[in-house]
Every structure is written in C-alpha cells, then in structure tokens.
Amino acid sequence: MKIVNIIGGLGNQMFQGAFAIALLFRGEETKLDTSHFDGYGLHNGFELTNVFPNYPIGLADKTDLKRVTRFIPNYRWSRIVRKVLPKLKTEFLQPYYRAYIFEPEVLGIKGDCYLEGYWMSPLYFKDCRDAIMHAYSFKPFETEQNMAYERQLLADNSVTIHIRRGDYVGAESFKDICTLTYYRNAIVESKKVTENPVFYIFSNDQQWCMDNLKQEFGNSEVHFVTNNKGMESYRDMQLMTLARCNIVANSSFSWWGAYLNKRTDHIVFCPNKWVNGMEHKDHYVDGWIKLDTK
C-alpha cells in the first residue's frame, strides 16, 4: 500500500492528489493521509474531495497509517517528531527544496510506503493526463454571476490574470518574481494573440490590482472578479480553466487553472522564474510561454 500525505492549500493538495493518481495508475493500492490538517490552520483545510466529486482515491484510516508510518494526527506535533526522530524504512520524505524536481524513482518504490512531499512537477502524472482531467472535473456553477462569467470566458478574446498577494507579500521565496513588469509584459503579449481582449482579474488583493494595473489595460474591457470567497474560492480556478489565454502567477492555484484548461487553442503566459533559491525547471508545462519578470 502507498499512502500519500496531503497538506497545504488547494493547489498543493492537487499536486499531491495527482501524484497519488499516478501511483494508482501504475497498479498500486493508494490512499491519502489527511490527518495533519488537525492543527494546520491555514487556507481552507482539506478541500480535494469536496471540490472534485470524481476524485478516485479514498482516505487511509488509523490502521493503514500505523502500518507504514508513525501515526501522529496533528500537523505541529508531526513536524516536531520529524525533526527529532529518524524516518522509518517505510517512509519517503521529499525535502522541501526538491518540491519542484521530478524524481522518477519515487514512482517505482516497491512495497508499503508513506510518501510525504509536494510533488510539484507534471512529469509525475504525464502518462495519465486523461485520468487527472477526469478526477479534477469541477461541479457545475450554481450562481448567476459565475454562470455569466462562464459564458463570457468561453469567448475567443478572454484573458485571465491571477495575482497572488497576501502570504506572498514579503516572502523571500517569491520576492521580485511576479512583478508589475511581469504583468505589464504579459498584458502586452496577450494583446498580440487575442483580438480586442477582455481581461478577468483574480486576486486576493483586488484593491492593489485596481490601484496598480488598471491603467495598463488601455481601452480594453476589464472585470475584477470578487464574488468567490471562503470555501467557494476554488470557483476562481474553475473560471480560469475556461479562458482563451491565461496569465498565471507563480502559484499552484493558477498553475492548475491553466493546466486544466481544455481549449485546444489556449495560450499560457508564466514567469520565467517560479521560486527563489530552489531548482524549478520541472514545474513548467511544455508550450507555456515564459516572460521576463524584471
């Protein structure tokens, strides 16, 4: 049995969940460990199966977990134990600094194993993309506002822009990457590939976007999307998947918004650097257009 630890926000959970699907695709009995959300306190908790009803992998129980790892159903205590005690033979713990690196040998581990990491490379699940797309099928929109956005975003001139601030502001790992220069470059490039573009802005700081970007759009139509909040925040990702053109932040949330886009003619602009101080070449998707950030 393989048990994959799930932690973080929705985008991180989706990478871990996709990694688990890749194991399942290879014939492994696979389950998820969500016990560390106790004491975690960030984001919206475990969302994967609430957001995606088609997700195919169930949760490990206490007996399963004791079979392959130390059962510590609390995030803070588990971090302390990880620092103090050596890992077990049945555990594979990916160092955070390798979160964006593809390690193919992990997919071939034999026997029972508890796998803890972020697995943020599409190379892990490149052979089962159809299964990923099915597993990450969203529920239909329910509100009039989202249904209206859905109709508009399906047009050939729709461009989404994701701007993540909040916890990214002041974080050294993400400093000077998704700069105003990056977004200005992306807006210019998007105008070259879409006729009369209509822009849809997604952000956890829309006031900053209005203050700093509004003048960049010229006479183009712009929508600042603010209606999806709290446990409905994932609907922003769902809307991103519909656009002709995606301008993504260095965020797993908008990474997935672009990756799940089913349009055959869709275009993705992304920053040419994703994170400071870490190797991240395996995080990009073939065909995405990298733009300067300075």
C-alpha positions as CSV (number, residue, x, y, z in Angstrom):
1,M,0.0,0.0,0.0
2,K,1.1,3.5,-0.8
3,I,-0.1,6.4,1.4
4,V,0.3,10.0,0.2
5,N,0.3,12.8,2.7
6,I,-2.0,15.7,1.8
7,I,-1.4,19.2,3.2
8,G,-1.4,22.8,2.1
9,G,-3.8,24.9,0.1
10,L,-6.0,23.5,-2.8
11,G,-3.3,23.8,-5.4
12,N,-0.8,21.9,-3.3
13,Q,-3.4,19.3,-2.5
14,M,-4.0,18.8,-6.2
15,F,-0.3,18.2,-6.9
16,Q,-0.2,15.6,-4.1
17,G,-3.5,14.1,-5.3
18,A,-2.3,13.9,-8.9
19,F,0.9,12.2,-7.7
20,A,-1.4,9.7,-5.8
21,I,-3.3,9.1,-9.1
22,A,0.0,8.4,-10.9
23,L,0.7,5.7,-8.3
24,L,-2.8,4.3,-8.7
25,F,-2.3,4.3,-12.5
26,R,0.7,2.1,-12.0
27,G,-1.4,-0.5,-10.2
28,E,-0.5,0.5,-6.6
29,E,-3.1,0.3,-3.9
30,T,-3.1,4.0,-2.9
31,K,-4.7,6.1,-0.1
32,L,-4.5,9.6,1.2
33,D,-3.5,10.8,4.7
34,T,-5.3,14.0,5.7
35,S,-4.7,13.6,9.4
36,H,-2.2,16.5,9.6
37,F,-4.9,19.1,8.8
38,D,-5.6,18.9,12.6
39,G,-3.6,21.7,13.9
40,Y,-2.7,23.1,10.5
41,G,-4.8,26.2,10.5
42,L,-4.0,27.6,7.0
43,H,-6.1,28.0,3.9
44,N,-9.5,26.1,3.9
45,G,-8.4,22.7,5.2
46,F,-8.8,19.5,3.2
47,E,-10.7,20.5,0.0
48,L,-9.8,17.9,-2.6
49,T,-12.8,15.6,-2.5
50,N,-15.3,18.4,-1.7
51,V,-14.2,20.4,-4.8
52,F,-13.8,17.4,-7.1
53,P,-16.5,14.7,-6.6
54,N,-14.8,12.5,-9.2
55,Y,-11.6,12.2,-7.2
56,P,-11.0,8.4,-7.1
57,I,-8.8,7.8,-4.1
58,G,-10.1,7.3,-0.5
59,L,-8.6,8.2,2.9
60,A,-6.3,6.0,4.9
61,D,-7.6,5.0,8.4
62,K,-5.7,4.7,11.6
63,T,-4.8,1.1,10.9
64,D,-3.5,1.8,7.5
65,L,-1.3,4.7,8.8
66,K,0.2,2.7,11.7
67,R,1.2,0.1,9.1
68,V,3.6,2.5,7.2
69,T,4.3,5.5,9.4
70,R,4.1,7.0,12.9
71,F,0.5,7.9,13.5
72,I,0.6,11.5,14.7
73,P,-2.7,13.1,13.6
74,N,-1.6,16.7,14.3
75,Y,0.4,18.9,12.0
76,R,2.5,20.7,14.6
77,W,3.4,17.6,16.6
78,S,4.2,15.7,13.4
79,R,6.7,18.4,12.4
80,I,8.4,18.2,15.8
81,V,8.6,14.4,15.6
82,R,10.1,14.7,12.0
83,K,12.9,16.8,13.4
84,V,13.7,14.6,16.3
85,L,13.2,11.0,15.2
86,P,14.7,9.4,12.1
87,K,12.4,8.3,9.3
88,L,11.2,4.8,9.1
89,K,12.2,2.4,6.3
90,T,8.7,2.5,5.0
91,E,8.8,6.3,4.7
92,F,9.9,8.5,1.8
93,L,10.2,12.2,2.8
94,Q,10.8,14.6,0.0
95,P,12.9,17.6,1.2
96,Y,11.1,20.8,0.5
97,Y,14.0,22.2,-1.6
98,R,13.2,19.4,-4.1
99,A,9.5,20.1,-4.2
100,Y,9.6,21.2,-7.9
101,I,12.1,18.4,-9.1
102,F,10.9,15.3,-10.8
103,E,12.3,12.2,-9.1
104,P,11.1,9.3,-11.3
105,E,12.5,6.6,-8.9
106,V,9.8,7.5,-6.4
107,L,7.1,6.1,-8.7
108,G,8.9,2.7,-8.6
109,I,9.2,2.2,-4.9
110,K,8.3,-1.4,-4.0
111,G,6.2,-2.5,-1.1
112,D,4.4,-0.4,1.5
113,C,5.4,3.2,1.7
114,Y,4.3,6.5,3.2
115,L,5.1,9.4,0.8
116,E,5.4,12.9,2.2
117,G,6.2,15.8,-0.2
118,Y,4.7,18.3,-2.6
119,W,5.5,16.6,-6.0
120,M,5.0,19.8,-8.0
121,S,6.0,18.6,-11.4
122,P,3.6,17.5,-14.2
123,L,6.2,14.8,-15.1
124,Y,4.9,12.7,-12.3
125,F,1.5,12.4,-14.0
126,K,2.3,12.9,-17.7
127,D,1.3,9.4,-18.6
128,C,-2.2,9.7,-17.0
129,R,-3.3,13.2,-18.0
130,D,-6.8,11.9,-19.0
131,A,-7.3,10.4,-15.6
132,I,-6.2,13.7,-14.0
133,M,-8.6,15.7,-16.1
134,H,-11.4,13.4,-15.1
135,A,-10.6,13.4,-11.4
136,Y,-10.3,17.2,-11.4
137,S,-13.7,17.9,-13.0
138,F,-15.5,20.7,-11.3
139,K,-19.1,20.7,-10.3
140,P,-21.3,23.0,-12.4
141,F,-21.6,26.6,-11.4
142,E,-24.5,27.5,-9.2
143,T,-24.6,31.3,-9.0
144,E,-25.9,33.6,-11.7
145,Q,-22.6,35.7,-11.5
146,N,-20.4,32.7,-12.2
147,M,-22.6,31.4,-14.9
148,A,-22.4,34.8,-16.6
149,Y,-18.6,34.8,-16.3
150,E,-18.6,31.2,-17.7
151,R,-20.4,32.4,-20.9
152,Q,-18.1,35.4,-21.3
153,L,-14.9,33.4,-20.7
154,L,-15.7,30.9,-23.4
155,A,-15.3,33.7,-26.0
156,D,-12.2,33.8,-28.1
157,N,-10.9,37.0,-26.6
158,S,-10.9,36.2,-22.9
159,V,-7.7,36.6,-20.8
160,T,-7.5,35.7,-17.2
161,I,-4.8,37.2,-14.9
162,H,-4.0,35.7,-11.5
163,I,-2.2,37.9,-8.9
164,R,-1.4,36.3,-5.6
165,R,-0.5,38.7,-2.8
166,G,-1.5,38.0,0.9
167,D,1.0,35.5,2.2
168,Y,3.3,36.1,-0.8
169,V,4.0,39.7,0.1
170,G,7.4,39.9,1.9
171,A,8.1,36.2,1.4
172,E,11.7,35.8,0.3
173,S,11.0,32.7,-1.7
174,F,8.7,34.7,-4.0
175,K,10.2,38.2,-3.9
176,D,10.7,40.0,-7.2
177,I,9.1,37.3,-9.4
178,C,5.6,38.3,-10.3
179,T,6.4,41.9,-10.5
180,L,4.5,44.8,-12.1
181,T,7.0,44.4,-15.0
182,Y,6.0,40.8,-15.5
183,Y,2.3,41.6,-15.6
184,R,2.8,44.5,-17.9
185,N,4.8,42.3,-20.3
186,A,2.1,39.6,-20.1
187,I,-0.7,42.1,-20.9
188,V,1.2,43.4,-23.9
189,E,1.8,39.9,-25.2
190,S,-1.8,38.8,-24.6
191,K,-2.9,41.7,-26.8
192,K,-0.8,40.3,-29.6
193,V,-2.6,37.0,-29.6
194,T,-6.2,38.0,-28.9
195,E,-8.2,40.5,-30.8
196,N,-9.9,43.1,-28.6
197,P,-9.1,41.1,-25.4
198,V,-11.4,41.2,-22.4
199,F,-9.5,40.8,-19.1
200,Y,-10.6,39.0,-16.0
201,I,-8.6,39.7,-12.8
202,F,-8.4,37.1,-10.0
203,S,-6.6,38.1,-6.8
204,N,-6.7,38.0,-3.0
205,D,-6.0,41.8,-3.1
206,Q,-8.2,43.3,-5.7
207,Q,-7.7,46.8,-4.4
208,W,-3.9,46.5,-5.1
209,C,-4.8,45.3,-8.6
210,M,-7.1,48.3,-9.3
211,D,-4.5,50.8,-7.9
212,N,-1.5,49.3,-9.8
213,L,-2.8,47.7,-13.0
214,K,-5.9,49.4,-14.2
215,Q,-4.0,51.9,-16.3
216,E,-2.2,49.0,-18.1
217,F,-5.3,47.9,-20.0
218,G,-5.9,51.0,-22.0
219,N,-9.4,50.9,-23.6
220,S,-9.8,47.1,-23.1
221,E,-12.7,45.8,-21.1
222,V,-11.7,44.6,-17.6
223,H,-13.5,42.6,-14.9
224,F,-12.3,42.4,-11.4
225,V,-13.7,39.1,-10.2
226,T,-14.6,39.4,-6.5
227,N,-17.7,37.1,-6.0
228,N,-16.0,33.9,-5.0
229,K,-14.8,33.8,-1.3
230,G,-14.1,31.4,1.5
231,M,-15.0,27.8,0.7
232,E,-16.1,29.0,-2.8
233,S,-12.7,30.4,-3.7
234,Y,-12.0,27.4,-5.9
235,R,-14.6,28.7,-8.3
236,D,-11.9,31.3,-9.4
237,M,-9.7,28.4,-10.6
238,Q,-12.7,26.9,-12.4
239,L,-13.3,30.1,-14.2
240,M,-9.6,30.3,-15.2
241,T,-9.9,27.0,-17.0
242,L,-12.3,28.5,-19.5
243,A,-10.3,31.3,-20.9
244,R,-8.5,31.6,-24.3
245,C,-5.4,33.0,-22.6
246,N,-4.1,32.5,-19.0
247,I,-1.6,34.8,-17.4
248,V,-0.5,32.9,-14.3
249,A,1.2,33.8,-11.0
250,N,3.9,31.7,-9.5
251,S,1.2,30.0,-7.6
252,S,-0.1,26.4,-7.7
253,F,-3.6,27.7,-7.8
254,S,-3.3,29.4,-11.1
255,W,-0.9,26.7,-12.4
256,W,-3.8,24.3,-12.1
257,G,-6.2,26.9,-13.6
258,A,-4.0,26.8,-16.7
259,Y,-3.3,23.1,-16.7
260,L,-6.9,22.1,-16.6
261,N,-7.8,24.4,-19.5
262,K,-9.3,22.1,-22.2
263,R,-9.3,24.6,-25.0
264,T,-7.0,23.4,-27.9
265,D,-6.1,26.9,-28.8
266,H,-5.4,28.3,-25.3
267,I,-2.2,30.2,-24.5
268,V,-0.4,30.4,-21.2
269,F,2.0,33.1,-20.1
270,C,4.0,32.4,-17.0
271,P,7.0,34.0,-15.2
272,N,10.4,32.7,-16.3
273,K,11.3,32.2,-12.6
274,W,9.0,30.4,-10.2
275,V,10.7,30.4,-6.8
276,N,13.9,31.9,-5.3
277,G,16.7,29.6,-4.2
278,M,15.3,26.3,-5.5
279,E,15.5,24.4,-8.7
280,H,12.2,24.5,-10.5
281,K,12.7,23.6,-14.2
282,D,10.5,20.5,-13.9
283,H,7.5,22.6,-12.8
284,Y,6.7,24.1,-16.2
285,V,4.4,22.7,-18.8
286,D,5.6,22.3,-22.4
287,G,4.2,25.1,-24.6
288,W,3.8,27.7,-21.8
289,I,5.4,31.0,-22.7
290,K,7.9,32.3,-20.1
291,L,8.2,36.0,-19.7
292,D,10.7,38.2,-18.0
293,T,9.9,39.4,-14.5
294,K,12.3,42.4,-14.4
